[in-house]
Amino acid sequence: MQENISESLDTLTLPSPLELMTGEFPHTAIIGVGLMGGSIGLRTKAMVHVGLVVGHDLPEVLDEALQRGAIDRGVGDLAEAVADADLVVLAVPLEEAVKLLPTVLRIAPAEAVVTDTCPVKAELMQLARQTDNARATYVGGHPLAGSDRLGIANADANLFESAYYLLTPCAETPPAIRESLSWWVRMLGAYPIVLEPELHDRIMAVTSHVPFVVALALSLWVARQSGEQPLHAKLATGNFQCMTAAAGLPLAVWESVVRANQAEVEKALTEFAAVLEECAAQLRAGKIAELWQQAHAFQRRLSRERPGDWDANCELVVTAPDRPGAIAQIAGLLAAHSIGIRDIHMIYVRERRGGTMCVVLHSRVEARRAMDILLLNGFSVRMKD
């Protein structure tokens, strides 16, 4: 069993740009210059990367990537794109990565490292192990970051900032390659976590893939209920919409991922069904307080689980009125007082009445300053419990 993290997340800090000027991988080939690949390219170039970043994609994508400065050169031929690469990043959907990985491992230089950005890892690792005449070394990668807006037009050099980035080497992967990839991840602004491919897929089934299936189930259940009583659909707002938002995403985002991780997803669903039965039994016994206590304690723990230097207890809960520019006004007020927002997301939406959002600041001191400023300007705001 490998160690489950690459470094202590309590002490891990990001290197300075000067420290990374030489780079671990002077020649990087990015296969697929969309949201993920484009963001990797933009960040690499922003870190005063002295090497070469080559992109491989459709001509129109490469043209835009060149215009945005995400790559130094665009190449339409795969073999030419990876010919001299030290690092090859397969920033493509899972089904395409499965098709490309054996070829790339055979045609990339013998000392090259091949990684990817796919959300399922065991299948790719098994494929890499079964590839005859492979020259390069494969190490799986999965950044826990993204956007619902895809494509090079939405690439962002800060996409991976303060995110976890999972790396899944095998037992035979040389320690030097693990270390180099960890430094590369840190250059992207993320925090590397090293774990086995099988453990990765088991965790993703529980924390990502089963919640998607549950969103499907809840949507289907209420849809059937609304066939008998239309008010079900009309009143399915707020918490229901937040819990089922994943079901509204395009099927292409999920289908191949869930299928590739089907065994782990089915196992996790069976375990989840047992927990639902336990909850039902506790409710019948009048023990909802015990259920709440366990779940609430875990939620409080989650609010303090932050990558690296992300301070705990620096989140505000703000009620934004339903009027144009309300969110921009909040951001503008904080910016005017030199308070940077680390993250902002909606918690609850009430139609025609606005919504409740979580605003994450860099420190508790800034969170308290921000709360005072927003209160003085008429917003309802409190520190998140």
Beta strands, then each sheet from edge to edge (+ up, - down):
strand 1: 27-31
strand 2: 52-56
strand 3: 73-74
strand 4: 87-90
strand 5: 113-116
strand 6: 137-138
strand 7: 140-143
strand 8: 164-168
strand 9: 191-194
strand 10: 315-320
strand 11: 341-350
strand 12: 354-361
strand 13: 380-383
sheet 1: 3+ 2+ 1+ 4+ 5+ 6+
sheet 2: 7+ 8- 9-
sheet 3: 11+ 12- 10+ 13-
end
